[in-house]
Amino acid sequence: MEIKQLIGNRIKHLRKSRGMSQEDLAEKMGINPKYLSSIERGKENPTLDTFIKLTSTLDIDISEPFNCTQEQSPKELKMIVSDLIKGNDKEKLKLLAKIARAIYI
């Protein structure tokens, strides 16, 4: 998935998590709902002013729409965890173990 689509999906998620329709958000931002739809689908390049309006209207930090990650397969996730374990000293390994226990308790 392209970065623009990931950001658009994140915007859609943030909008929906606040119980807003595209029409509601677009109206509050002063933009066309079709334009907002295109942003959410990763088809438009919104200006900085549009991002400022968006984040202000959703009452979120301007960095929040960019806080998205691409879906990873279980195999990729296992490799990431394995790499974290391999390259750490004793104190970091203790911290990783504490985090893992906290999640699974």
DSSP file (Angstrom, degrees, kcal/mol; ACC not computed):
  #  RESIDUE AA STRUCTURE BP1 BP2  ACC     N-H-->O    O-->H-N    N-H-->O    O-->H-N    TCO  KAPPA ALPHA  PHI   PSI    X-CA   Y-CA   Z-CA
    1    1 A M              0   0    0      0, 0.0    69,-0.0     0, 0.0     5,-0.0   0.000 360.0 360.0 360.0 137.3    0.0    0.0    0.0
    2    2 A E     >  -     0   0    0      1,-0.1     4,-2.2     4,-0.0     3,-0.2  -0.288 360.0-116.2 -68.3 155.0    1.3    3.5   -0.9
    3    3 A I  H  > S+     0   0    0      1,-0.2     4,-2.7     2,-0.2     5,-0.2   0.895 116.2  55.8 -59.6 -41.7    2.1    6.0    1.9
    4    4 A K  H  > S+     0   0    0      1,-0.2     4,-2.3     2,-0.2    -1,-0.2   0.883 108.7  47.9 -60.5 -36.9   -0.7    8.3    0.7
    5    5 A Q  H  > S+     0   0    0      2,-0.2     4,-2.8    37,-0.2    -1,-0.2   0.888 110.2  51.5 -70.9 -38.2   -3.2    5.5    1.1
    6    6 A L  H  X S+     0   0    0     -4,-2.2     4,-2.1     2,-0.2    -2,-0.2   0.922 112.6  45.7 -62.2 -43.9   -1.8    4.6    4.5
    7    7 A I  H  X S+     0   0    0     -4,-2.7     4,-2.4     2,-0.2    -2,-0.2   0.913 112.7  51.1 -65.7 -42.4   -2.2    8.3    5.6
    8    8 A G  H  X S+     0   0    0     -4,-2.3     4,-2.4    -5,-0.2    -2,-0.2   0.914 109.9  49.4 -60.7 -43.4   -5.7    8.4    4.0
    9    9 A N  H  X S+     0   0    0     -4,-2.8     4,-2.5     1,-0.2    -1,-0.2   0.884 110.1  51.8 -61.8 -38.7   -6.7    5.3    5.9
   10   10 A R  H  X S+     0   0    0     -4,-2.1     4,-2.6     2,-0.2    -2,-0.2   0.912 109.2  49.4 -64.9 -42.2   -5.4    6.8    9.1
   11   11 A I  H  X S+     0   0    0     -4,-2.4     4,-2.6     2,-0.2    -2,-0.2   0.926 111.0  50.1 -61.4 -44.8   -7.4    9.9    8.6
   12   12 A K  H  X S+     0   0    0     -4,-2.4     4,-2.8     1,-0.2     5,-0.2   0.919 111.1  49.2 -59.6 -44.7  -10.5    7.8    7.9
   13   13 A H  H  X S+     0   0    0     -4,-2.5     4,-2.5     2,-0.2    -2,-0.2   0.922 111.6  48.6 -61.3 -45.1   -9.9    5.9   11.1
   14   14 A L  H  X S+     0   0    0     -4,-2.6     4,-0.6     2,-0.2    -2,-0.2   0.900 112.9  48.5 -63.1 -40.9   -9.5    9.0   13.1
   15   15 A R  H ><>S+     0   0    0     -4,-2.6     5,-1.9     1,-0.2     3,-1.0   0.948 113.9  45.3 -63.0 -49.4  -12.6   10.5   11.7
   16   16 A K  H ><5S+     0   0    0     -4,-2.8     3,-2.0     1,-0.3    -2,-0.2   0.852 104.9  61.6 -65.0 -35.1  -14.7    7.4   12.3
   17   17 A S  H 3<5S+     0   0    0     -4,-2.5    -1,-0.3     1,-0.3    -2,-0.2   0.706 104.9  50.0 -66.3 -17.0  -13.3    7.0   15.8
   18   18 A R  T <<5S-     0   0    0     -3,-1.0    -1,-0.3    -4,-0.6    -2,-0.2   0.285 118.7-113.7-100.5   8.0  -14.9   10.4   16.6
   19   19 A G  T < 5 +     0   0    0     -3,-2.0     2,-0.4     1,-0.2    -3,-0.2   0.795  68.5 141.9  69.1  29.6  -18.2    9.4   15.1
   20   20 A M      < -     0   0    0     -5,-1.9    -1,-0.2     4,-0.0     2,-0.2  -0.830  43.5-141.2-107.8 141.8  -18.1   11.8   12.2
   21   21 A S     >  -     0   0    0     -2,-0.4     4,-2.4     1,-0.1     5,-0.2  -0.475  32.8-107.2 -85.1 167.3  -19.2   11.2    8.6
   22   22 A Q  H  > S+     0   0    0      1,-0.2     4,-2.9     2,-0.2     5,-0.2   0.905 123.0  53.1 -60.3 -39.7  -17.2   12.5    5.7
   23   23 A E  H  > S+     0   0    0      2,-0.2     4,-2.4     1,-0.2    -1,-0.2   0.912 108.6  49.2 -63.2 -42.8  -19.9   15.1    5.2
   24   24 A D  H  > S+     0   0    0      2,-0.2     4,-2.2     1,-0.2    -2,-0.2   0.954 115.6  42.3 -60.9 -50.6  -19.7   16.3    8.8
   25   25 A L  H  X S+     0   0    0     -4,-2.4     4,-2.1     1,-0.2     5,-0.2   0.927 114.2  50.6 -64.8 -45.1  -15.9   16.6    8.8
   26   26 A A  H  X>S+     0   0    0     -4,-2.9     5,-2.5    -5,-0.2     4,-1.4   0.909 110.6  50.0 -60.0 -42.2  -15.8   18.3    5.4
   27   27 A E  H  <5S+     0   0    0     -4,-2.4     3,-0.2    -5,-0.2    -1,-0.2   0.924 111.5  47.7 -62.9 -44.4  -18.5   20.8    6.4
   28   28 A K  H  <5S+     0   0    0     -4,-2.2    -1,-0.2     1,-0.2    -2,-0.2   0.817 115.4  46.3 -66.8 -29.8  -16.6   21.7    9.6
   29   29 A M  H  <5S-     0   0    0     -4,-2.1    -1,-0.2    -5,-0.2    -2,-0.2   0.677 110.8-122.1 -84.2 -18.0  -13.4   22.0    7.7
   30   30 A G  T  <5S+     0   0    0     -4,-1.4     2,-0.3     1,-0.3    -3,-0.2   0.820  71.4 117.9  79.2  31.7  -15.0   24.1    4.9
   31   31 A I  S   <S-     0   0    0     -5,-2.5    -1,-0.3    -6,-0.2    -2,-0.1  -0.815  72.6 -89.2-125.3 168.2  -14.0   21.7    2.1
   32   32 A N    >>  -     0   0    0     -2,-0.3     4,-1.9     1,-0.1     3,-0.5  -0.563  29.2-132.6 -75.5 135.8  -16.0   19.6   -0.3
   33   33 A P  H 3> S+     0   0    0      0, 0.0     4,-2.4     0, 0.0     5,-0.1   0.837 108.2  57.4 -57.5 -32.7  -16.9   16.0    0.9
   34   34 A K  H 3> S+     0   0    0      2,-0.2     4,-2.1     1,-0.2     5,-0.1   0.874 104.8  51.2 -65.9 -35.8  -15.6   14.6   -2.4
   35   35 A Y  H <> S+     0   0    0     -3,-0.5     4,-2.0     2,-0.2    -1,-0.2   0.921 110.2  48.6 -65.9 -43.7  -12.2   16.2   -1.8
   36   36 A L  H  X S+     0   0    0     -4,-1.9     4,-2.6     1,-0.2    -2,-0.2   0.905 109.7  52.8 -61.8 -41.4  -12.1   14.6    1.7
   37   37 A S  H  X S+     0   0    0     -4,-2.4     4,-1.5     1,-0.2    -1,-0.2   0.912 108.3  50.2 -59.4 -43.0  -13.0   11.3    0.2
   38   38 A S  H  <>S+     0   0    0     -4,-2.1     5,-3.1     2,-0.2     6,-1.0   0.862 109.8  50.8 -64.8 -36.1  -10.2   11.6   -2.3
   39   39 A I  H ><5S+     0   0    0     -4,-2.0     3,-1.5     4,-0.2    -2,-0.2   0.938 109.4  50.4 -64.6 -46.7   -7.8   12.4    0.6
   40   40 A E  H 3<5S+     0   0    0     -4,-2.6    -2,-0.2     1,-0.3    -1,-0.2   0.773 110.8  49.4 -65.0 -25.9   -8.9    9.4    2.5
   41   41 A R  T 3<5S-     0   0    0     -4,-1.5    -1,-0.3    -5,-0.2    -2,-0.2   0.446 116.3-114.7 -90.5  -0.9   -8.4    7.2   -0.5
   42   42 A G  T < 5S+     0   0    0     -3,-1.5    -3,-0.2    -4,-0.3   -37,-0.2   0.741  84.8 117.3  76.3  23.3   -4.9    8.6   -1.1
   43   43 A K      < +     0   0    0     -5,-3.1     2,-0.3    -6,-0.2    -4,-0.2   0.628  63.9  56.3 -97.5 -16.1   -5.8   10.2   -4.4
   44   44 A E        -     0   0    0     -6,-1.0    -2,-0.1    -9,-0.1    -9,-0.0  -0.818  69.4-137.4-117.4 156.0   -5.2   13.8   -3.4
   45   45 A N        -     0   0    0     -2,-0.3    -6,-0.1    -3,-0.0    -7,-0.0  -0.851  29.9-152.7-108.5  91.2   -2.3   15.8   -2.0
   46   46 A P        -     0   0    0      0, 0.0     2,-0.0     0, 0.0   -11,-0.0  -0.303  15.1-116.9 -66.7 149.1   -3.8   18.0    0.6
   47   47 A T     >  -     0   0    0      1,-0.1     4,-2.1     4,-0.0     5,-0.2  -0.268  26.7-105.5 -75.6 168.2   -2.0   21.3    1.4
   48   48 A L  H  > S+     0   0    0      1,-0.2     4,-2.6     2,-0.2     5,-0.2   0.891 123.3  56.6 -60.9 -39.7   -0.5   22.1    4.8
   49   49 A D  H  > S+     0   0    0      1,-0.2     4,-2.4     2,-0.2    -1,-0.2   0.892 106.0  50.2 -59.1 -39.7   -3.5   24.4    5.4
   50   50 A T  H  > S+     0   0    0      2,-0.2     4,-2.7     1,-0.2    -1,-0.2   0.907 110.3  49.5 -66.2 -41.3   -5.8   21.5    4.8
   51   51 A F  H  X S+     0   0    0     -4,-2.1     4,-2.8     2,-0.2     5,-0.3   0.898 110.2  51.0 -63.9 -39.1   -3.9   19.3    7.3
   52   52 A I  H  X S+     0   0    0     -4,-2.6     4,-2.2     2,-0.2    -2,-0.2   0.927 112.4  46.1 -63.9 -44.1   -4.0   22.1    9.8
   53   53 A K  H  X S+     0   0    0     -4,-2.4     4,-2.8     2,-0.2     5,-0.2   0.922 113.5  50.6 -61.7 -44.4   -7.8   22.4    9.4
   54   54 A L  H  X S+     0   0    0     -4,-2.7     4,-2.4     1,-0.2    -2,-0.2   0.948 114.0  41.8 -59.6 -52.4   -8.2   18.6    9.6
   55   55 A T  H  X>S+     0   0    0     -4,-2.8     5,-2.6     1,-0.2     4,-0.6   0.850 115.5  50.8 -69.0 -33.3   -6.2   18.1   12.8
   56   56 A S  H  <5S+     0   0    0     -4,-2.2     3,-0.5    -5,-0.3    -1,-0.2   0.925 111.8  47.0 -67.0 -44.3   -7.7   21.2   14.4
   57   57 A T  H  <5S+     0   0    0     -4,-2.8    -2,-0.2     1,-0.2    -1,-0.2   0.883 116.6  43.2 -65.7 -39.2  -11.3   20.0   13.6
   58   58 A L  H  <5S-     0   0    0     -4,-2.4    -1,-0.2    -5,-0.2    -2,-0.2   0.537 109.3-127.6 -82.4  -6.3  -10.5   16.5   14.8
   59   59 A D  T  <5 +     0   0    0     -4,-0.6     2,-0.3    -3,-0.5    -3,-0.2   0.944  64.1 128.7  57.4  53.1   -8.7   18.0   17.9
   60   60 A I      < -     0   0    0     -5,-2.6    -1,-0.2    -6,-0.1     2,-0.1  -0.869  67.0 -87.8-130.4 164.1   -5.5   15.9   17.3
   61   61 A D    >   -     0   0    0     -2,-0.3     3,-1.8     1,-0.1    -3,-0.0  -0.447  39.4-118.0 -68.9 145.6   -1.8   16.6   17.0
   62   62 A I  T 3  S+     0   0    0      1,-0.3     4,-0.2     2,-0.2    -1,-0.1   0.741 113.7  56.9 -60.3 -22.9   -0.7   17.5   13.5
   63   63 A S  T >  S+     0   0    0      1,-0.2     3,-1.4     2,-0.1     4,-0.4   0.675  83.4  87.2 -80.8 -16.4    1.6   14.4   13.5
   64   64 A E  G X  S+     0   0    0     -3,-1.8     3,-1.6     1,-0.3    -1,-0.2   0.845  81.0  55.9 -58.1 -41.2   -1.3   12.0   14.2
   65   65 A P  G 3  S+     0   0    0      0, 0.0    -1,-0.3     0, 0.0   -55,-0.2   0.771 107.7  52.3 -62.2 -21.2   -2.4   11.4   10.6
   66   66 A F  G <  S+     0   0    0     -3,-1.4     2,-2.0    -4,-0.2    -2,-0.2   0.476  81.5  98.5 -91.6  -2.8    1.2   10.3    9.8
   67   67 A N    <   +     0   0    0     -3,-1.6     2,-0.4    -4,-0.4    -1,-0.1  -0.487  59.3 119.1 -84.7  69.1    1.2    7.8   12.7
   68   68 A C        -     0   0    0     -2,-2.0     2,-0.4   -65,-0.0   -61,-0.1  -0.967  44.3-160.7-135.4 149.8    0.5    4.8   10.6
   69   69 A T        -     0   0    0     -2,-0.4     2,-0.2   -63,-0.1     3,-0.1  -0.949  26.4-110.0-129.3 151.9    2.2    1.6    9.8
   70   70 A Q        -     0   0    0     -2,-0.4   -67,-0.0     1,-0.1   -64,-0.0  -0.565  45.0 -96.9 -78.5 142.4    1.9   -0.8    7.0
   71   71 A E        -     0   0    0     -2,-0.2     2,-0.4     1,-0.0    -1,-0.1  -0.311  43.0-155.9 -57.5 138.0    0.4   -4.2    7.9
   72   72 A Q        -     0   0    0     -3,-0.1    -1,-0.0     3,-0.0    -3,-0.0  -0.926  13.9-117.2-121.6 146.4    3.1   -6.8    8.5
   73   73 A S     >  -     0   0    0     -2,-0.4     4,-2.4     1,-0.1     5,-0.2  -0.336  31.6-108.6 -73.1 159.6    2.8  -10.6    8.2
   74   74 A P  H  > S+     0   0    0      0, 0.0     4,-2.4     0, 0.0     5,-0.2   0.878 121.7  55.2 -55.3 -37.7    3.4  -12.8   11.2
   75   75 A K  H  > S+     0   0    0      2,-0.2     4,-1.9     1,-0.2     5,-0.1   0.921 108.3  47.2 -62.4 -44.0    6.7  -13.9    9.7
   76   76 A E  H  > S+     0   0    0      1,-0.2     4,-2.0     2,-0.2    -1,-0.2   0.902 111.7  50.9 -64.0 -41.0    7.9  -10.2    9.4
   77   77 A L  H  X S+     0   0    0     -4,-2.4     4,-2.4     1,-0.2    -2,-0.2   0.897 108.3  51.8 -64.4 -40.3    6.8   -9.5   13.0
   78   78 A K  H  X S+     0   0    0     -4,-2.4     4,-2.7     1,-0.2    -1,-0.2   0.888 108.9  51.5 -62.5 -38.9    8.7  -12.5   14.2
   79   79 A M  H  X S+     0   0    0     -4,-1.9     4,-2.6     2,-0.2    -1,-0.2   0.901 108.9  50.5 -64.7 -40.4   11.8  -11.3   12.4
   80   80 A I  H  X S+     0   0    0     -4,-2.0     4,-2.0     2,-0.2    -2,-0.2   0.942 113.2  45.0 -62.5 -47.5   11.5   -7.9   14.0
   81   81 A V  H  X S+     0   0    0     -4,-2.4     4,-2.1     1,-0.2    -2,-0.2   0.916 112.9  51.7 -62.9 -43.1   11.2   -9.4   17.5
   82   82 A S  H  X S+     0   0    0     -4,-2.7     4,-2.5     1,-0.2    -1,-0.2   0.909 109.2  49.8 -60.0 -43.5   14.1  -11.7   16.8
   83   83 A D  H  X S+     0   0    0     -4,-2.6     4,-1.6     1,-0.2    -1,-0.2   0.870 108.8  53.0 -64.7 -36.7   16.3   -8.9   15.7
   84   84 A L  H  < S+     0   0    0     -4,-2.0    -1,-0.2     1,-0.2    -2,-0.2   0.906 112.2  45.0 -63.4 -41.0   15.4   -6.9   18.8
   85   85 A I  H >< S+     0   0    0     -4,-2.1     3,-1.0     1,-0.2    -2,-0.2   0.905 110.8  53.3 -70.0 -42.1   16.4   -9.8   21.0
   86   86 A K  H 3< S+     0   0    0     -4,-2.5    -1,-0.2     1,-0.2    -2,-0.2   0.867 110.1  45.3 -62.8 -39.2   19.6  -10.6   19.2
   87   87 A G  T 3< S+     0   0    0     -4,-1.6     2,-0.3    -5,-0.2    -1,-0.2   0.189  93.2  97.1 -98.0  18.8   21.1   -7.1   19.3
   88   88 A N    <   -     0   0    0     -3,-1.0     2,-0.0    -4,-0.1    -4,-0.0  -0.801  63.3-126.8-116.6 152.2   20.5   -6.1   22.9
   89   89 A D     >  -     0   0    0     -2,-0.3     4,-2.3     1,-0.1     5,-0.2  -0.234  44.6 -88.6 -80.1 177.4   22.5   -6.1   26.1
   90   90 A K  H  > S+     0   0    0      1,-0.2     4,-2.2     2,-0.2     5,-0.2   0.874 125.0  50.6 -57.9 -43.7   21.3   -7.7   29.4
   91   91 A E  H  > S+     0   0    0      1,-0.2     4,-2.0     2,-0.2    -1,-0.2   0.896 111.6  47.4 -65.4 -40.4   19.5   -4.6   30.7
   92   92 A K  H  > S+     0   0    0      2,-0.2     4,-2.5     1,-0.2    -1,-0.2   0.877 110.4  52.7 -68.8 -36.3   17.6   -4.1   27.4
   93   93 A L  H  X S+     0   0    0     -4,-2.3     4,-2.4     2,-0.2    -2,-0.2   0.891 107.7  51.7 -64.5 -38.7   16.6   -7.8   27.4
   94   94 A K  H  X S+     0   0    0     -4,-2.2     4,-2.3     2,-0.2    -2,-0.2   0.918 110.5  48.9 -61.3 -43.3   15.3   -7.5   30.9
   95   95 A L  H  X S+     0   0    0     -4,-2.0     4,-2.3     2,-0.2    -2,-0.2   0.918 110.3  50.0 -63.8 -43.8   13.2   -4.5   29.8
   96   96 A L  H  X S+     0   0    0     -4,-2.5     4,-2.5     1,-0.2    -1,-0.2   0.902 110.7  50.8 -60.1 -40.9   11.9   -6.4   26.8
   97   97 A A  H  X S+     0   0    0     -4,-2.4     4,-2.7     2,-0.2    -2,-0.2   0.906 109.5  50.2 -63.8 -42.2   10.9   -9.3   29.0
   98   98 A K  H  X S+     0   0    0     -4,-2.3     4,-2.4     2,-0.2    -2,-0.2   0.909 111.5  48.3 -62.6 -42.1    9.1   -7.0   31.4
   99   99 A I  H  X S+     0   0    0     -4,-2.3     4,-1.8     2,-0.2    -2,-0.2   0.928 111.9  49.0 -63.3 -45.0    7.1   -5.5   28.5
  100  100 A A  H  X S+     0   0    0     -4,-2.5     4,-1.9     1,-0.2    -2,-0.2   0.918 112.3  48.6 -62.3 -43.8    6.3   -8.9   27.1
  101  101 A R  H  X S+     0   0    0     -4,-2.7     4,-0.9     1,-0.2    -1,-0.2   0.907 109.2  53.1 -62.7 -40.9    5.1  -10.1   30.6
  102  102 A A  H  < S+     0   0    0     -4,-2.4     3,-0.3     1,-0.2    -1,-0.2   0.859 110.6  47.4 -62.6 -35.3    3.0   -7.0   31.1
  103  103 A I  H  < S+     0   0    0     -4,-1.8    -1,-0.2     1,-0.2    -2,-0.2   0.882 117.5  40.6 -72.4 -38.9    1.2   -7.6   27.8
  104  104 A Y  H  <        0   0    0     -4,-1.9    -1,-0.2     1,-0.2    -2,-0.2   0.345 360.0 360.0 -98.6   6.3    0.5  -11.2   28.4
  105  105 A I     <        0   0    0     -4,-0.9    -1,-0.2    -3,-0.3    -2,-0.1   0.443 360.0 360.0 -94.1 360.0   -0.5  -11.1   32.0
